[in-house]
Amino acid sequence: MRLAIDHQTRYRFSEPQQRLVQTLRLTPGDTHDQTVVDWRIDVDCDVRLRDSIDGFGNRVTMLYAEGPIDRIELTVAGQVLTTEADGLVRGSNELLPPPMFRRTTARTTPDAMLAEWARDTAGSGEVLAQLHRWNGALCQRFPEAADRPDRGATAVEALEGGDPDCRDLAHIFIAGVSALGLPARYVSGYRNCGEGTCPPHGWAEAWVEGLGWVGFDPSAGISPDANYVRMATALDFNGAAPIVGIRQGEGVEELSVELQVERMNGDA
């Protein structure tokens, strides 16, 4: 499948900023089932961009802008070829061994109730089947999870609040997998939702011995298919967020995001 992506992020500041420094995880990497055909990041003002690879193997662009700046617009556009892999992640840039992802963060640490629910739901038997049962249970319990700006909730807080978004569900999934004693991680990326306009998305991956990393999207109850584009992985959303940064200046900022993910005609 050939997916065309157009992602625009606009910042407006009530007072001119002296300096901006941002970390952009907005460039997908190639795998056996994901090939970047064309990709570019454009900025509507004078900036310095520096590309690198972070500790998780993600492609990162550092953005530096000197003020005064009262607005800045980032445009990410490109095309990605994807193939169906039943959720398997093959040929990704892995710098860390799977056991590293047994570590939990403040956002992925289960409490006793979450851990018990995950173990009871997963049951026994083949590991992959356990993970699919856990993934399906989350989707069944929260079938209307939205894609919305991150609120910073932990897995436990999101579960207790009863209104998790896609990122929250990924964190809850990871926390449950941790209770099962398996490595798991967060994934940020894009999803073709069939409507043209699609919010940025997040899901999870778990390590299955003998298979490798396998993706799970509890907001949809499936493993990611050819409609998904992986961007970055980390222990939680904080480490895989598309854009994070700091600014020097007074006032408040206003953020708007527009994203279109479309399947192109005559694709592979």
C-alpha positions as CSV (number, residue, x, y, z in Angstrom):
1,M,0.0,0.0,0.0
2,R,1.3,3.5,-0.9
3,L,0.3,6.1,1.8
4,A,0.6,9.8,1.3
5,I,1.1,11.8,4.4
6,D,0.8,15.6,4.9
7,H,1.3,16.7,8.5
8,Q,1.2,20.4,9.4
9,T,1.9,21.8,12.9
10,R,1.5,25.5,13.6
11,Y,2.6,27.4,16.7
12,R,1.4,30.9,17.5
13,F,2.9,32.9,20.4
14,S,1.2,35.8,22.2
15,E,4.7,37.3,22.8
16,P,7.7,37.0,20.5
17,Q,10.1,34.2,21.6
18,Q,13.8,34.6,21.9
19,R,14.7,31.1,21.0
20,L,13.1,27.7,20.1
21,V,14.7,24.3,20.4
22,Q,12.6,21.3,19.4
23,T,13.2,17.5,19.0
24,L,11.3,16.2,16.0
25,R,10.5,12.5,15.7
26,L,8.8,13.0,12.4
27,T,10.7,10.9,10.0
28,P,9.9,7.2,9.6
29,G,12.5,4.5,9.2
30,D,12.7,1.7,6.7
31,T,11.8,-1.9,7.7
32,H,11.1,-5.0,5.7
33,D,7.5,-3.9,5.5
34,Q,7.8,-0.1,5.4
35,T,9.8,1.7,2.8
36,V,10.1,5.5,2.8
37,V,9.7,6.6,-0.9
38,D,9.9,10.3,-0.3
39,W,10.0,12.5,2.9
40,R,10.8,16.0,3.8
41,I,10.4,18.5,6.7
42,D,9.9,22.1,5.8
43,V,9.8,25.1,8.2
44,D,8.4,28.5,7.2
45,C,11.2,30.5,8.9
46,D,15.0,30.5,9.3
47,V,16.0,27.5,11.4
48,R,18.9,25.1,11.7
49,L,18.1,21.4,11.4
50,R,20.4,18.6,12.5
51,D,19.6,14.9,11.9
52,S,20.6,12.1,14.2
53,I,19.6,8.7,15.7
54,D,18.5,8.5,19.3
55,G,19.2,5.8,21.8
56,F,16.1,3.8,20.7
57,G,17.1,3.8,17.0
58,N,14.6,6.5,16.0
59,R,15.4,9.1,13.4
60,V,15.5,12.5,15.1
61,T,15.7,16.0,13.7
62,M,16.8,18.8,16.1
63,L,15.4,22.2,15.2
64,Y,17.0,25.5,16.4
65,A,15.4,28.9,15.8
66,E,16.6,32.3,16.9
67,G,14.1,35.0,17.7
68,P,12.2,37.1,17.7
69,I,9.6,34.5,16.7
70,D,5.9,35.0,16.9
71,R,4.8,32.0,14.8
72,I,6.3,28.9,13.3
73,E,4.9,26.3,11.0
74,L,6.3,22.8,10.4
75,T,5.2,20.8,7.3
76,V,6.0,17.1,7.0
77,A,5.1,15.4,3.8
78,G,6.0,12.2,2.0
79,Q,5.0,8.8,0.8
80,V,5.5,5.4,2.4
81,L,5.1,1.9,0.9
82,T,3.7,-0.6,3.4
83,T,3.0,-4.3,3.2
84,E,0.9,-6.6,5.4
85,A,2.9,-8.3,8.1
86,D,0.3,-9.5,10.6
87,G,1.8,-7.0,13.2
88,L,5.3,-8.4,13.0
89,V,8.1,-5.8,13.0
90,R,10.9,-7.0,10.7
91,G,14.1,-5.3,9.8
92,S,13.7,-2.3,12.2
93,N,16.8,-0.4,13.6
94,E,17.2,-2.0,17.0
95,L,19.9,-0.6,19.3
96,L,18.7,-2.1,22.5
97,P,18.1,-5.7,23.5
98,P,14.4,-6.7,24.3
99,P,15.0,-7.2,28.1
100,M,15.6,-3.4,28.2
101,F,11.9,-3.0,27.6
102,R,10.9,-4.8,30.7
103,R,11.6,-1.4,32.4
104,T,8.5,0.5,33.3
105,T,8.1,4.3,33.6
106,A,5.7,6.4,35.7
107,R,3.2,6.1,32.8
108,T,3.4,2.4,32.3
109,T,3.7,1.0,35.9
110,P,0.7,-1.2,36.8
111,D,-1.0,-1.2,40.2
112,A,-2.2,-4.4,41.7
113,M,-5.7,-4.2,40.1
114,L,-4.4,-3.5,36.6
115,A,-1.8,-6.3,36.9
116,E,-4.5,-8.8,38.1
117,W,-6.9,-7.8,35.3
118,A,-4.2,-8.3,32.7
119,R,-3.1,-11.7,34.1
120,D,-6.7,-12.9,34.4
121,T,-7.6,-11.7,30.9
122,A,-4.4,-13.1,29.2
123,G,-4.9,-16.4,30.8
124,S,-2.4,-19.2,30.1
125,G,-1.1,-20.9,27.0
126,E,0.7,-19.6,24.0
127,V,2.2,-16.1,24.5
128,L,0.9,-14.5,21.3
129,A,-2.6,-15.7,22.1
130,Q,-2.3,-14.2,25.6
131,L,-1.4,-10.8,24.1
132,H,-4.2,-10.8,21.6
133,R,-6.7,-11.6,24.4
134,W,-5.3,-8.7,26.4
135,N,-5.4,-6.4,23.4
136,G,-9.0,-7.4,22.6
137,A,-10.2,-6.9,26.1
138,L,-9.0,-3.3,26.2
139,C,-10.7,-2.5,22.9
140,Q,-13.9,-4.2,24.1
141,R,-13.9,-2.2,27.4
142,F,-13.1,1.1,25.7
143,P,-14.4,0.9,22.1
144,E,-14.6,4.7,21.6
145,A,-11.1,5.7,22.5
146,A,-10.2,8.9,20.7
147,D,-7.0,10.3,19.2
148,R,-6.5,13.6,21.0
149,P,-3.6,15.7,22.5
150,D,-1.7,14.0,25.2
151,R,-2.9,14.7,28.7
152,G,0.0,13.2,30.6
153,A,-2.0,10.5,32.4
154,T,-0.4,7.4,33.7
155,A,-1.9,4.0,32.8
156,V,-3.5,3.7,36.2
157,E,-4.9,7.2,36.1
158,A,-6.3,6.6,32.6
159,L,-7.9,3.3,33.6
160,E,-9.4,4.8,36.8
161,G,-10.7,7.9,34.8
162,G,-12.6,5.6,32.5
163,D,-12.0,7.7,29.3
164,P,-8.6,6.7,27.9
165,D,-7.4,7.9,24.5
166,C,-5.3,5.9,22.1
167,R,-2.1,6.8,23.9
168,D,-3.5,5.9,27.3
169,L,-4.7,2.5,26.0
170,A,-1.2,1.9,24.7
171,H,0.2,2.7,28.1
172,I,-2.4,0.4,29.8
173,F,-1.5,-2.4,27.4
174,I,2.2,-2.0,28.2
175,A,1.5,-2.0,31.9
176,G,-0.4,-5.2,31.5
177,V,2.3,-6.8,29.4
178,S,4.8,-5.8,32.1
179,A,2.6,-7.7,34.7
180,L,3.0,-10.7,32.4
181,G,6.7,-10.4,32.7
182,L,7.2,-9.6,29.0
183,P,9.1,-6.7,27.3
184,A,6.8,-4.0,25.7
185,R,7.2,-0.5,24.3
186,Y,5.2,2.5,23.0
187,V,5.0,3.4,19.2
188,S,4.1,6.7,17.7
189,G,3.1,7.0,14.1
190,Y,0.3,7.5,11.6
191,R,-2.8,5.5,10.7
192,N,-4.9,5.6,7.5
193,C,-8.4,5.8,9.0
194,G,-10.1,6.0,5.6
195,E,-11.4,9.5,6.0
196,G,-8.4,11.6,4.8
197,T,-8.0,13.6,8.0
198,C,-6.5,11.3,10.7
199,P,-5.0,12.5,14.0
200,P,-1.5,11.3,15.0
201,H,-1.8,7.8,16.5
202,G,-0.1,5.7,19.1
203,W,0.0,1.9,19.8
204,A,2.3,-0.7,21.4
205,E,4.6,-3.5,20.6
206,A,5.4,-6.6,22.7
207,W,8.3,-9.0,22.4
208,V,7.4,-12.6,21.6
209,E,10.2,-15.1,21.8
210,G,10.7,-16.8,18.4
211,L,8.8,-14.1,16.6
212,G,10.3,-10.8,17.7
213,W,8.4,-7.5,18.1
214,V,4.7,-7.7,17.4
215,G,2.4,-4.6,17.3
216,F,-0.9,-4.3,19.1
217,D,-3.4,-1.4,18.8
218,P,-5.8,-1.7,21.7
219,S,-7.8,1.3,20.4
220,A,-8.8,-0.8,17.4
221,G,-8.4,-4.3,18.9
222,I,-6.0,-5.4,16.1
223,S,-2.4,-5.7,15.2
224,P,-1.2,-2.9,13.0
225,D,-1.6,-3.6,9.3
226,A,-0.6,-1.9,6.1
227,N,-2.6,1.2,7.1
228,Y,0.0,2.0,9.8
229,V,3.3,3.9,9.5
230,R,5.7,3.5,12.4
231,M,7.6,6.7,13.4
232,A,9.3,6.2,16.8
233,T,9.5,3.8,19.7
234,A,10.3,4.3,23.4
235,L,9.4,3.1,26.8
236,D,6.3,5.5,26.7
237,F,4.8,8.4,24.8
238,N,7.2,10.9,26.4
239,G,10.2,9.2,24.7
240,A,8.4,8.8,21.3
241,A,6.5,12.1,21.1
242,P,6.5,13.6,17.6
243,I,7.5,17.1,18.8
244,V,8.9,18.1,22.1
245,G,10.9,21.3,22.9
246,I,11.6,24.4,24.9
247,R,11.2,28.0,24.2
248,Q,12.6,31.2,25.7
249,G,10.1,34.0,26.0
250,E,7.0,35.2,27.8
251,G,3.4,34.7,26.8
252,V,1.4,31.7,25.9
253,E,1.5,29.4,22.9
254,E,-1.4,28.2,20.6
255,L,-1.0,24.9,18.8
256,S,-2.9,23.6,15.8
257,V,-2.3,20.3,13.9
258,E,-3.6,19.2,10.6
259,L,-2.9,15.7,9.3
260,Q,-4.0,13.8,6.2
261,V,-3.1,10.2,5.6
262,E,-4.4,8.9,2.3
263,R,-4.0,5.7,0.2
264,M,-2.9,6.6,-3.2
265,N,-4.5,5.1,-6.4
266,G,-2.4,2.5,-8.1
267,D,-0.4,1.8,-5.0
268,A,1.7,-1.3,-4.4
